[in-house]
C-alpha cells in the first residue's frame, strides 16, 4: 500500500518463539501460528532516526511486519496476538504466492477511568484490510505529516478508506471517533444478517411479519449510520 523509504528498511526475520514469549498464547493459538503463518519479517522501522519525523507521546515508532501465509487466509486473532506482543504501532503486509493485502488496527494504550495507563496490554481495535492485489502493483507515498503520531493517523485512515468498508473520516473527526463509527456499523450489519437468516427460516406468518418489521427497522438504522459515517459498500 505504501512505498517506504529504503533507509527505514530492517529486513529481519522475527521468530515465532519471540511472539510466544511475549504474548503467552494458548496451545490452540500456537497451532494457528503453525498452520497459517510461514514466516514473519520485520521489514521497516519508521522512527525519528529513519524518516526524520519527531515522535509524539505514545507514538515513538511505527513498525511494518510482512507475514508470509501458508494459505490464503489468516484469522484476525493471530494478528491480534502479534499486536499485543509488540509495544509499537504495527502495519501488516500479508503475502501469499504473488498476492499481497495490507492490514492494520487502531491500537491505543489501555486507560483507567481517570485517564491513566491501566496495564501494559494495549487495546487493539477492529482490523481494516485491503483486498488482495499483485505484489508488483504501484504503491503510494507515505502521507505528509508533522510527526509520527500524525503519520500513524493518516496511514490508518488510508487503510480504512481502502478497505471494503470504505470508511472515511468526516472533517474534524478524531480517529477514535471514526473507528467507533465503523464498529457500530459492523454490529448493525451483523444484526441485519441475523434477522435475514431468521426470516428465511421462519414458517409462521405472524412471526414473519414481526421479523420483517424488525429487519426493515434494522436496515433503516444501518442506512442512517452509513450516511452519517460516509461509508460505502
KEKE-3310 file (N, C-alpha, C; in steps of 0.2 Angstrom, whole numbers, plus 5000, padded with zeros to 4 digits):
npx = (5004:5009:5024:5039:5053:5070:5080:5073:5073:5073:5072:5072:5070:5058:5057:5044:5044:5048:5037:5028:5034:5032:5018:5012:5003:4989:4989:4981:4981:4994:4995:4988:4996:5006:5000:4995:5004:5019:5031:5037:5042:5051:5050:5051:5056:5049:5054:5061:5075:5075:5066:5065:5055:5048:5045:5029:5021:5017:5018:5031:5038:5034:5031:5033:5027:5030:5020:5021:5010:5004:4993:4979:4972:4971:4968:4960:4963:4976:4984:4980:4987:5000:5000:4997:5009:5019:5025:5026:5017:5009:5009:5003:5009:5002:5006:5004:5008:5009:5002:4997:4990:4985:4985:4979:4976:4967:4976:4979:4984:4978:4967:4963:4948:4952:4959:4972:4986:4981:4986:5000:4996:4990:4975:4968:4959:4947:4952:4957:4957:4964:4959:4965:4980:4991:5008:5017:5010:5008:5013:5008:5015:5021:5010:5009:5015:5017:5023:5026:5015:5005:5007:5005:4991:4986:4990:4983:4970:4970:4971:4958:4950:4953:4949:4936:4925:4926:4928:4927:4934:4925:4926:4936:4934:4939:4951:4948:4935:4930:4934:4925:4913:4914:4914:4901:4893:4897:4892:4878:4876:4879:4868:4857:4860:4858:4844:4839:4843:4835:4822:4821:4821:4809:4792:4780:4767:4763:4774:4784:4779:4782:4796:4800:4797:4806:4817:4816:4817:4830:4838:4835:4841:4854:4856:4855:4866:4877:4876:4878:4891:4898:4900:4903:4897)
npy = (4994:5006:5015:5013:5022:5018:5019:5016:5002:4986:4972:4959:4943:4938:4927:4915:4911:4921:4929:4921:4921:4934:4936:4924:4914:4903:4885:4881:4893:4894:4883:4888:4898:4890:4883:4893:4903:4906:4914:4928:4944:4957:4972:4986:5001:5014:5029:5042:5043:5036:5041:5054:5061:5069:5061:5057:5058:5042:5038:5033:5025:5017:5001:4990:4975:4960:4946:4930:4919:4902:4898:4906:4913:4922:4921:4934:4934:4930:4940:4949:4944:4946:4960:4963:4958:4966:4982:4993:5003:4995:4990:4978:4968:4956:4941:4930:4918:4927:4938:4951:4959:4972:4976:4983:4989:5000:5005:5007:5014:5005:5013:5019:5024:5036:5041:5037:5026:5009:4996:4985:4980:4984:4991:4984:4987:4986:4977:4984:4979:4978:4973:4959:4961:4962:4959:4967:4978:4996:5007:5019:5035:5039:5047:5065:5072:5080:5074:5058:5053:5060:5054:5041:5041:5046:5036:5025:5030:5029:5016:5012:5018:5011:4999:4986:4992:5005:5016:5033:5047:5061:5079:5086:5075:5065:5051:5040:5042:5040:5026:5021:5023:5015:5003:5002:5001:4989:4981:4983:4979:4965:4962:4964:4954:4943:4944:4943:4929:4923:4927:4920:4907:4906:4899:4903:4914:4925:4928:4930:4942:4950:4949:4954:4967:4971:4969:4978:4990:4988:4989:5002:5009:5006:5011:5024:5026:5023:5033:5044:5041:5042:5030:5017:5003)
npz = (5000:5004:5000:5006:5013:5009:5018:5030:5030:5038:5037:5044:5050:5061:5074:5078:5091:5099:5098:5105:5118:5122:5121:5127:5121:5120:5118:5107:5100:5097:5088:5077:5073:5068:5058:5049:5047:5039:5039:5048:5045:5050:5042:5040:5050:5056:5062:5072:5068:5056:5047:5049:5056:5071:5086:5095:5111:5115:5102:5097:5088:5072:5066:5052:5048:5038:5034:5028:5022:5024:5018:5009:5019:5035:5052:5061:5075:5076:5071:5081:5092:5089:5088:5102:5108:5103:5108:5099:5087:5073:5056:5044:5031:5022:5013:5000:4989:4974:4978:4988:5003:5014:5031:5046:5063:5074:5087:5104:5121:5135:5146:5162:5172:5176:5166:5166:5162:5162:5161:5154:5143:5127:5119:5106:5092:5079:5064:5049:5032:5016:4999:4991:4981:4967:4970:4964:4961:4959:4972:4985:4990:5007:5018:5021:5035:5051:5062:5070:5076:5069:5056:5058:5061:5048:5040:5045:5042:5028:5026:5031:5022:5010:5013:5011:5018:5016:5024:5029:5037:5044:5041:5054:5063:5076:5075:5084:5085:5072:5070:5080:5074:5063:5070:5076:5064:5059:5069:5067:5054:5056:5064:5055:5046:5054:5056:5043:5041:5051:5046:5034:5039:5046:5048:5052:5049:5056:5064:5054:5049:5060:5061:5049:5050:5060:5053:5043:5051:5056:5044:5040:5050:5048:5036:5039:5048:5039:5031:5039:5043:5031:5024:5012:5003)
capx = (5000:5014:5031:5043:5060:5074:5084:5069:5072:5076:5073:5074:5065:5055:5055:5038:5046:5048:5030:5025:5037:5029:5011:5009:4997:4986:4991:4977:4983:5001:4993:4986:5003:5010:4996:4993:5010:5025:5037:5036:5048:5051:5053:5053:5055:5048:5056:5064:5081:5075:5062:5066:5049:5048:5040:5024:5020:5013:5019:5038:5040:5029:5034:5029:5029:5027:5018:5020:5005:5004:4987:4976:4969:4974:4962:4961:4966:4983:4986:4979:4992:5006:4999:4998:5015:5024:5023:5025:5011:5010:5005:5005:5008:5001:5008:5003:5010:5011:4997:4998:4985:4988:4980:4981:4970:4968:4980:4980:4985:4973:4967:4958:4943:4955:4963:4979:4988:4979:4990:5004:4992:4987:4969:4968:4953:4945:4956:4955:4961:4963:4958:4971:4982:4998:5014:5021:5006:5011:5012:5008:5020:5018:5006:5013:5014:5022:5026:5025:5008:5001:5009:5001:4984:4985:4991:4977:4964:4970:4969:4951:4947:4955:4946:4929:4920:4927:4927:4930:4933:4922:4931:4937:4933:4945:4952:4945:4928:4929:4934:4919:4908:4914:4912:4894:4890:4898:4887:4872:4876:4878:4861:4853:4861:4855:4837:4838:4843:4829:4816:4822:4819:4803:4787:4773:4765:4763:4781:4787:4778:4786:4803:4801:4797:4812:4823:4816:4820:4837:4841:4834:4846:4860:4857:4857:4873:4881:4875:4881:4898:4901:4903:4900:4898)
capy = (5000:5012:5015:5015:5024:5012:5019:5013:4995:4982:4965:4954:4938:4938:4920:4915:4910:4928:4931:4916:4923:4940:4935:4918:4912:4896:4880:4882:4899:4892:4879:4893:4901:4885:4881:4898:4908:4903:4917:4935:4948:4964:4975:4993:5004:5021:5032:5049:5042:5033:5045:5061:5064:5068:5056:5060:5054:5036:5036:5033:5021:5013:4995:4986:4967:4956:4939:4926:4914:4896:4898:4912:4916:4922:4924:4940:4934:4929:4947:4952:4941:4949:4967:4964:4956:4971:4988:4998:5003:4990:4989:4972:4966:4948:4939:4923:4917:4933:4942:4955:4963:4976:4976:4987:4990:5006:5002:5013:5011:5004:5018:5018:5029:5043:5043:5034:5019:5004:4990:4985:4977:4989:4989:4983:4988:4982:4977:4986:4975:4980:4967:4956:4964:4959:4962:4972:4984:5003:5009:5026:5038:5040:5053:5070:5073:5084:5070:5051:5052:5062:5049:5035:5043:5047:5029:5021:5032:5027:5009:5012:5020:5006:4993:4985:4996:5012:5021:5039:5052:5067:5084:5087:5070:5061:5045:5036:5043:5036:5019:5019:5023:5009:4997:5002:4999:4982:4977:4984:4974:4958:4961:4964:4947:4938:4945:4940:4922:4921:4927:4914:4900:4906:4897:4905:4920:4931:4929:4933:4949:4954:4949:4958:4974:4972:4969:4985:4995:4987:4992:5009:5012:5004:5016:5031:5025:5023:5040:5049:5039:5042:5023:5014:4996)
capz = (5000:5005:4997:5012:5012:5009:5024:5035:5029:5043:5034:5049:5052:5068:5076:5081:5098:5102:5099:5110:5124:5125:5122:5130:5118:5121:5113:5101:5096:5094:5082:5072:5070:5064:5052:5045:5046:5036:5041:5050:5044:5052:5036:5041:5056:5055:5068:5070:5065:5050:5042:5051:5059:5078:5090:5099:5116:5113:5095:5097:5082:5069:5063:5047:5048:5032:5036:5023:5024:5021:5014:5008:5025:5042:5056:5065:5082:5075:5071:5087:5097:5087:5090:5109:5110:5101:5110:5094:5082:5068:5050:5042:5024:5021:5007:4998:4982:4971:4980:4995:5006:5019:5037:5052:5068:5078:5093:5109:5127:5140:5151:5168:5172:5177:5160:5167:5159:5166:5160:5149:5137:5123:5116:5099:5090:5073:5059:5042:5027:5009:4995:4988:4974:4964:4974:4959:4960:4962:4979:4986:4995:5014:5019:5023:5042:5055:5067:5069:5078:5063:5051:5060:5060:5041:5037:5046:5039:5021:5027:5032:5016:5005:5015:5008:5021:5013:5030:5028:5042:5042:5043:5061:5067:5078:5073:5088:5083:5066:5072:5084:5069:5059:5074:5076:5058:5059:5073:5064:5049:5059:5067:5049:5043:5058:5055:5037:5042:5055:5042:5030:5042:5050:5044:5054:5045:5061:5066:5048:5049:5065:5060:5043:5053:5063:5048:5040:5055:5056:5038:5040:5055:5045:5031:5043:5051:5034:5028:5044:5043:5025:5022:5006:5002)
cpx = (5004:5021:5035:5050:5065:5078:5080:5069:5076:5077:5076:5069:5064:5053:5048:5039:5046:5041:5027:5028:5034:5021:5008:5003:4995:4989:4987:4979:4990:5000:4991:4992:5006:5006:4995:4999:5016:5031:5034:5043:5047:5054:5055:5052:5055:5049:5060:5071:5081:5071:5062:5060:5050:5043:5035:5023:5015:5014:5027:5041:5034:5033:5030:5032:5026:5026:5017:5015:5006:4998:4984:4973:4973:4969:4965:4965:4973:4987:4986:4985:4998:5006:5000:5005:5020:5021:5022:5018:5013:5006:5008:5004:5008:5002:5006:5004:5012:5006:4999:4991:4988:4982:4983:4975:4972:4970:4981:4981:4978:4973:4962:4953:4946:4959:4971:4980:4986:4983:4995:5002:4989:4980:4970:4961:4952:4951:4953:4959:4959:4961:4965:4973:4989:5003:5017:5016:5009:5009:5012:5013:5017:5015:5011:5011:5019:5026:5024:5017:5003:5001:5005:4993:4982:4985:4985:4971:4964:4969:4961:4947:4948:4951:4939:4924:4921:4926:4931:4929:4929:4927:4930:4935:4939:4945:4948:4937:4926:4929:4928:4913:4908:4912:4904:4890:4891:4893:4880:4871:4875:4871:4856:4854:4858:4847:4835:4838:4837:4823:4816:4820:4813:4797:4780:4773:4766:4770:4785:4786:4782:4793:4805:4801:4803:4818:4822:4819:4827:4841:4840:4840:4853:4862:4859:4864:4878:4881:4879:4889:4902:4904:4899:4901:4893)
cpy = (5006:5010:5017:5017:5018:5013:5017:5005:4992:4975:4960:4949:4938:4931:4920:4914:4916:4930:4927:4919:4929:4939:4930:4916:4905:4891:4880:4888:4897:4888:4883:4896:4896:4883:4886:4903:4904:4907:4925:4938:4955:4968:4982:4996:5011:5025:5038:5048:5039:5037:5053:5065:5064:5064:5060:5055:5048:5034:5037:5030:5018:5007:4992:4979:4964:4949:4935:4920:4908:4894:4905:4916:4917:4925:4930:4940:4932:4936:4950:4950:4945:4957:4968:4962:4962:4978:4993:4998:4999:4991:4982:4971:4958:4946:4932:4922:4924:4939:4945:4958:4966:4977:4980:4988:4996:5003:5008:5010:5010:5009:5017:5024:5036:5045:5041:5027:5014:4997:4991:4983:4983:4986:4989:4982:4984:4983:4980:4983:4977:4973:4965:4960:4961:4963:4967:4978:4991:5004:5017:5029:5038:5046:5059:5071:5077:5080:5063:5050:5054:5057:5043:5036:5043:5040:5025:5023:5030:5019:5008:5013:5015:5000:4992:4990:5003:5017:5027:5044:5058:5073:5086:5081:5066:5054:5040:5036:5039:5029:5017:5019:5017:5003:4997:5000:4992:4978:4978:4979:4967:4957:4961:4957:4942:4938:4942:4932:4920:4922:4922:4908:4900:4903:4900:4912:4926:4933:4932:4940:4953:4954:4953:4965:4975:4973:4976:4990:4994:4990:4999:5012:5011:5010:5023:5031:5026:5030:5045:5048:5040:5035:5021:5007:4992)
cpz = (5000:5002:5003:5010:5013:5016:5031:5035:5035:5040:5039:5051:5060:5070:5080:5089:5102:5103:5105:5117:5127:5126:5126:5127:5120:5116:5107:5097:5093:5088:5076:5069:5066:5058:5047:5043:5044:5039:5043:5049:5046:5046:5037:5048:5054:5061:5067:5067:5058:5045:5044:5053:5067:5081:5093:5105:5114:5106:5094:5090:5079:5065:5057:5047:5041:5035:5030:5025:5020:5016:5013:5013:5031:5046:5060:5071:5082:5075:5077:5092:5095:5090:5098:5112:5108:5104:5105:5090:5076:5062:5047:5034:5024:5014:5006:4991:4979:4973:4987:4997:5012:5025:5043:5056:5072:5085:5098:5116:5131:5145:5156:5167:5173:5171:5161:5164:5164:5166:5155:5142:5133:5121:5109:5096:5083:5068:5052:5037:5020:5005:4993:4982:4973:4968:4970:4958:4962:4969:4980:4991:5002:5014:5022:5031:5046:5060:5066:5071:5072:5057:5052:5059:5052:5038:5038:5043:5031:5021:5027:5026:5010:5007:5011:5011:5018:5018:5029:5034:5040:5044:5051:5066:5069:5076:5077:5087:5077:5066:5075:5079:5065:5064:5075:5070:5057:5063:5070:5058:5051:5061:5061:5046:5047:5057:5048:5037:5046:5051:5037:5033:5046:5045:5046:5051:5050:5063:5060:5047:5054:5064:5054:5045:5056:5058:5044:5044:5056:5050:5037:5045:5052:5040:5034:5045:5045:5031:5033:5044:5037:5023:5016:5007:5007)
residu = (UNK:UNK:UNK:UNK:UNK:UNK:UNK:UNK:UNK:UNK:UNK:UNK:UNK:UNK:UNK:UNK:UNK:UNK:UNK:UNK:UNK:UNK:UNK:UNK:UNK:UNK:UNK:UNK:UNK:UNK:UNK:UNK:UNK:UNK:UNK:UNK:UNK:UNK:UNK:UNK:UNK:UNK:UNK:UNK:UNK:UNK:UNK:UNK:UNK:UNK:UNK:UNK:UNK:UNK:UNK:UNK:UNK:UNK:UNK:UNK:UNK:UNK:UNK:UNK:UNK:UNK:UNK:UNK:UNK:UNK:UNK:UNK:UNK:UNK:UNK:UNK:UNK:UNK:UNK:UNK:UNK:UNK:UNK:UNK:UNK:UNK:UNK:UNK:UNK:UNK:UNK:UNK:UNK:UNK:UNK:UNK:UNK:UNK:UNK:UNK:UNK:UNK:UNK:UNK:UNK:UNK:UNK:UNK:UNK:UNK:UNK:UNK:UNK:UNK:UNK:UNK:UNK:UNK:UNK:UNK:UNK:UNK:UNK:UNK:UNK:UNK:UNK:UNK:UNK:UNK:UNK:UNK:UNK:UNK:UNK:UNK:UNK:UNK:UNK:UNK:UNK:UNK:UNK:UNK:UNK:UNK:UNK:UNK:UNK:UNK:UNK:UNK:UNK:UNK:UNK:UNK:UNK:UNK:UNK:UNK:UNK:UNK:UNK:UNK:UNK:UNK:UNK:UNK:UNK:UNK:UNK:UNK:UNK:UNK:UNK:UNK:UNK:UNK:UNK:UNK:UNK:UNK:UNK:UNK:UNK:UNK:UNK:UNK:UNK:UNK:UNK:UNK:UNK:UNK:UNK:UNK:UNK:UNK:UNK:UNK:UNK:UNK:UNK:UNK:UNK:UNK:UNK:UNK:UNK:UNK:UNK:UNK:UNK:UNK:UNK:UNK:UNK:UNK:UNK:UNK:UNK:UNK:UNK:UNK:UNK:UNK:UNK:UNK:UNK:UNK:UNK:UNK:UNK)
# end
